Amino acid sequence: MRTIIKKVRLAVAAGDSAEANRLLPEALTKIARVASRGALHRNTAARTISRLTRAVNKAK
């Protein structure tokens, strides 16, 4: 999970919005899966998803 989050953040920082948009759905799925298994609190997962989505949308 942490690896895909880093990839999205690096793509946003590099200004590669196409790559960030490609990676975002995969990252959201992995975060939700980890939260549903109880390894991550659901509010933490929601906050992470929100921040990633906002960053990708801002980069467009």
mmCIF file of the C-alpha atoms, coordinates in Angstrom:
data_MODEL
# 
_entry.id   MODEL 
# 
loop_
_atom_site.group_PDB 
_atom_site.id 
_atom_site.type_symbol 
_atom_site.label_atom_id 
_atom_site.label_alt_id 
_atom_site.label_comp_id 
_atom_site.label_asym_id 
_atom_site.label_entity_id 
_atom_site.label_seq_id 
_atom_site.pdbx_PDB_ins_code 
_atom_site.Cartn_x 
_atom_site.Cartn_y 
_atom_site.Cartn_z 
_atom_site.occupancy 
_atom_site.B_iso_or_equiv 
_atom_site.pdbx_formal_charge 
_atom_site.auth_seq_id 
_atom_site.auth_comp_id 
_atom_site.auth_asym_id 
_atom_site.auth_atom_id 
_atom_site.pdbx_PDB_model_num 
ATOM 1  C CA . MET A 1 1  ? 0.000   0.000  0.000   1.00 0.00 ? 1  MET A CA 1 
ATOM 2  C CA . ARG A 1 2  ? 2.722   2.461  0.922   1.00 0.00 ? 2  ARG A CA 1 
ATOM 3  C CA . THR A 1 3  ? 4.560   1.836  -2.348  1.00 0.00 ? 3  THR A CA 1 
ATOM 4  C CA . ILE A 1 4  ? 1.587   2.728  -4.548  1.00 0.00 ? 4  ILE A CA 1 
ATOM 5  C CA . ILE A 1 5  ? 0.917   5.853  -2.466  1.00 0.00 ? 5  ILE A CA 1 
ATOM 6  C CA . LYS A 1 6  ? 4.532   6.919  -2.981  1.00 0.00 ? 6  LYS A CA 1 
ATOM 7  C CA . LYS A 1 7  ? 4.227   6.323  -6.734  1.00 0.00 ? 7  LYS A CA 1 
ATOM 8  C CA . VAL A 1 8  ? 1.129   8.541  -6.934  1.00 0.00 ? 8  VAL A CA 1 
ATOM 9  C CA . ARG A 1 9  ? 2.781   11.288 -4.889  1.00 0.00 ? 9  ARG A CA 1 
ATOM 10 C CA . LEU A 1 10 ? 5.939   11.155 -7.015  1.00 0.00 ? 10 LEU A CA 1 
ATOM 11 C CA . ALA A 1 11 ? 3.884   11.393 -10.206 1.00 0.00 ? 11 ALA A CA 1 
ATOM 12 C CA . VAL A 1 12 ? 2.046   14.433 -8.832  1.00 0.00 ? 12 VAL A CA 1 
ATOM 13 C CA . ALA A 1 13 ? 5.303   16.065 -7.728  1.00 0.00 ? 13 ALA A CA 1 
ATOM 14 C CA . ALA A 1 14 ? 6.836   15.444 -11.153 1.00 0.00 ? 14 ALA A CA 1 
ATOM 15 C CA . GLY A 1 15 ? 3.811   17.024 -12.826 1.00 0.00 ? 15 GLY A CA 1 
ATOM 16 C CA . ASP A 1 16 ? 2.899   13.797 -14.616 1.00 0.00 ? 16 ASP A CA 1 
ATOM 17 C CA . SER A 1 17 ? -0.884  14.009 -14.271 1.00 0.00 ? 17 SER A CA 1 
ATOM 18 C CA . ALA A 1 18 ? -1.513  11.194 -16.760 1.00 0.00 ? 18 ALA A CA 1 
ATOM 19 C CA . GLU A 1 19 ? 0.547   8.771  -14.686 1.00 0.00 ? 19 GLU A CA 1 
ATOM 20 C CA . ALA A 1 20 ? -1.050  10.008 -11.448 1.00 0.00 ? 20 ALA A CA 1 
ATOM 21 C CA . ASN A 1 21 ? -4.520  9.485  -12.924 1.00 0.00 ? 21 ASN A CA 1 
ATOM 22 C CA . ARG A 1 22 ? -3.562  5.980  -14.014 1.00 0.00 ? 22 ARG A CA 1 
ATOM 23 C CA . LEU A 1 23 ? -2.215  5.021  -10.586 1.00 0.00 ? 23 LEU A CA 1 
ATOM 24 C CA . LEU A 1 24 ? -4.922  6.656  -8.453  1.00 0.00 ? 24 LEU A CA 1 
ATOM 25 C CA . PRO A 1 25 ? -7.682  4.005  -8.820  1.00 0.00 ? 25 PRO A CA 1 
ATOM 26 C CA . GLU A 1 26 ? -5.220  1.242  -7.964  1.00 0.00 ? 26 GLU A CA 1 
ATOM 27 C CA . ALA A 1 27 ? -4.058  3.146  -4.883  1.00 0.00 ? 27 ALA A CA 1 
ATOM 28 C CA . LEU A 1 28 ? -7.619  3.787  -3.704  1.00 0.00 ? 28 LEU A CA 1 
ATOM 29 C CA . THR A 1 29 ? -8.490  0.108  -4.067  1.00 0.00 ? 29 THR A CA 1 
ATOM 30 C CA . LYS A 1 30 ? -5.433  -0.986 -2.083  1.00 0.00 ? 30 LYS A CA 1 
ATOM 31 C CA . ILE A 1 31 ? -6.071  1.517  0.700   1.00 0.00 ? 31 ILE A CA 1 
ATOM 32 C CA . ALA A 1 32 ? -9.712  0.461  0.993   1.00 0.00 ? 32 ALA A CA 1 
ATOM 33 C CA . ARG A 1 33 ? -8.745  -3.216 1.041   1.00 0.00 ? 33 ARG A CA 1 
ATOM 34 C CA . VAL A 1 34 ? -6.219  -2.690 3.844   1.00 0.00 ? 34 VAL A CA 1 
ATOM 35 C CA . ALA A 1 35 ? -8.768  -0.707 5.859   1.00 0.00 ? 35 ALA A CA 1 
ATOM 36 C CA . SER A 1 36 ? -11.464 -3.332 5.400   1.00 0.00 ? 36 SER A CA 1 
ATOM 37 C CA . ARG A 1 37 ? -9.088  -5.969 6.778   1.00 0.00 ? 37 ARG A CA 1 
ATOM 38 C CA . GLY A 1 38 ? -8.501  -3.859 9.877   1.00 0.00 ? 38 GLY A CA 1 
ATOM 39 C CA . ALA A 1 39 ? -4.814  -3.151 9.315   1.00 0.00 ? 39 ALA A CA 1 
ATOM 40 C CA . LEU A 1 40 ? -5.572  0.564  8.925   1.00 0.00 ? 40 LEU A CA 1 
ATOM 41 C CA . HIS A 1 41 ? -8.235  2.571  10.735  1.00 0.00 ? 41 HIS A CA 1 
ATOM 42 C CA . ARG A 1 42 ? -11.100 3.508  8.432   1.00 0.00 ? 42 ARG A CA 1 
ATOM 43 C CA . ASN A 1 43 ? -10.765 7.228  9.166   1.00 0.00 ? 43 ASN A CA 1 
ATOM 44 C CA . THR A 1 44 ? -7.057  7.124  8.365   1.00 0.00 ? 44 THR A CA 1 
ATOM 45 C CA . ALA A 1 45 ? -7.859  5.369  5.108   1.00 0.00 ? 45 ALA A CA 1 
ATOM 46 C CA . ALA A 1 46 ? -10.529 7.932  4.248   1.00 0.00 ? 46 ALA A CA 1 
ATOM 47 C CA . ARG A 1 47 ? -8.143  10.790 5.010   1.00 0.00 ? 47 ARG A CA 1 
ATOM 48 C CA . THR A 1 48 ? -5.399  9.265  2.854   1.00 0.00 ? 48 THR A CA 1 
ATOM 49 C CA . ILE A 1 49 ? -7.808  8.667  -0.024  1.00 0.00 ? 49 ILE A CA 1 
ATOM 50 C CA . SER A 1 50 ? -9.080  12.229 0.219   1.00 0.00 ? 50 SER A CA 1 
ATOM 51 C CA . ARG A 1 51 ? -5.604  13.749 0.243   1.00 0.00 ? 51 ARG A CA 1 
ATOM 52 C CA . LEU A 1 52 ? -4.410  11.669 -2.703  1.00 0.00 ? 52 LEU A CA 1 
ATOM 53 C CA . THR A 1 53 ? -7.510  12.478 -4.733  1.00 0.00 ? 53 THR A CA 1 
ATOM 54 C CA . ARG A 1 54 ? -7.209  16.196 -4.003  1.00 0.00 ? 54 ARG A CA 1 
ATOM 55 C CA . ALA A 1 55 ? -3.515  16.182 -4.977  1.00 0.00 ? 55 ALA A CA 1 
ATOM 56 C CA . VAL A 1 56 ? -4.196  14.398 -8.277  1.00 0.00 ? 56 VAL A CA 1 
ATOM 57 C CA . ASN A 1 57 ? -7.120  16.672 -9.116  1.00 0.00 ? 57 ASN A CA 1 
ATOM 58 C CA . LYS A 1 58 ? -5.032  19.765 -8.321  1.00 0.00 ? 58 LYS A CA 1 
ATOM 59 C CA . ALA A 1 59 ? -2.255  18.513 -10.595 1.00 0.00 ? 59 ALA A CA 1 
ATOM 60 C CA . LYS A 1 60 ? -4.560  18.390 -13.648 1.00 0.00 ? 60 LYS A CA 1 
# 
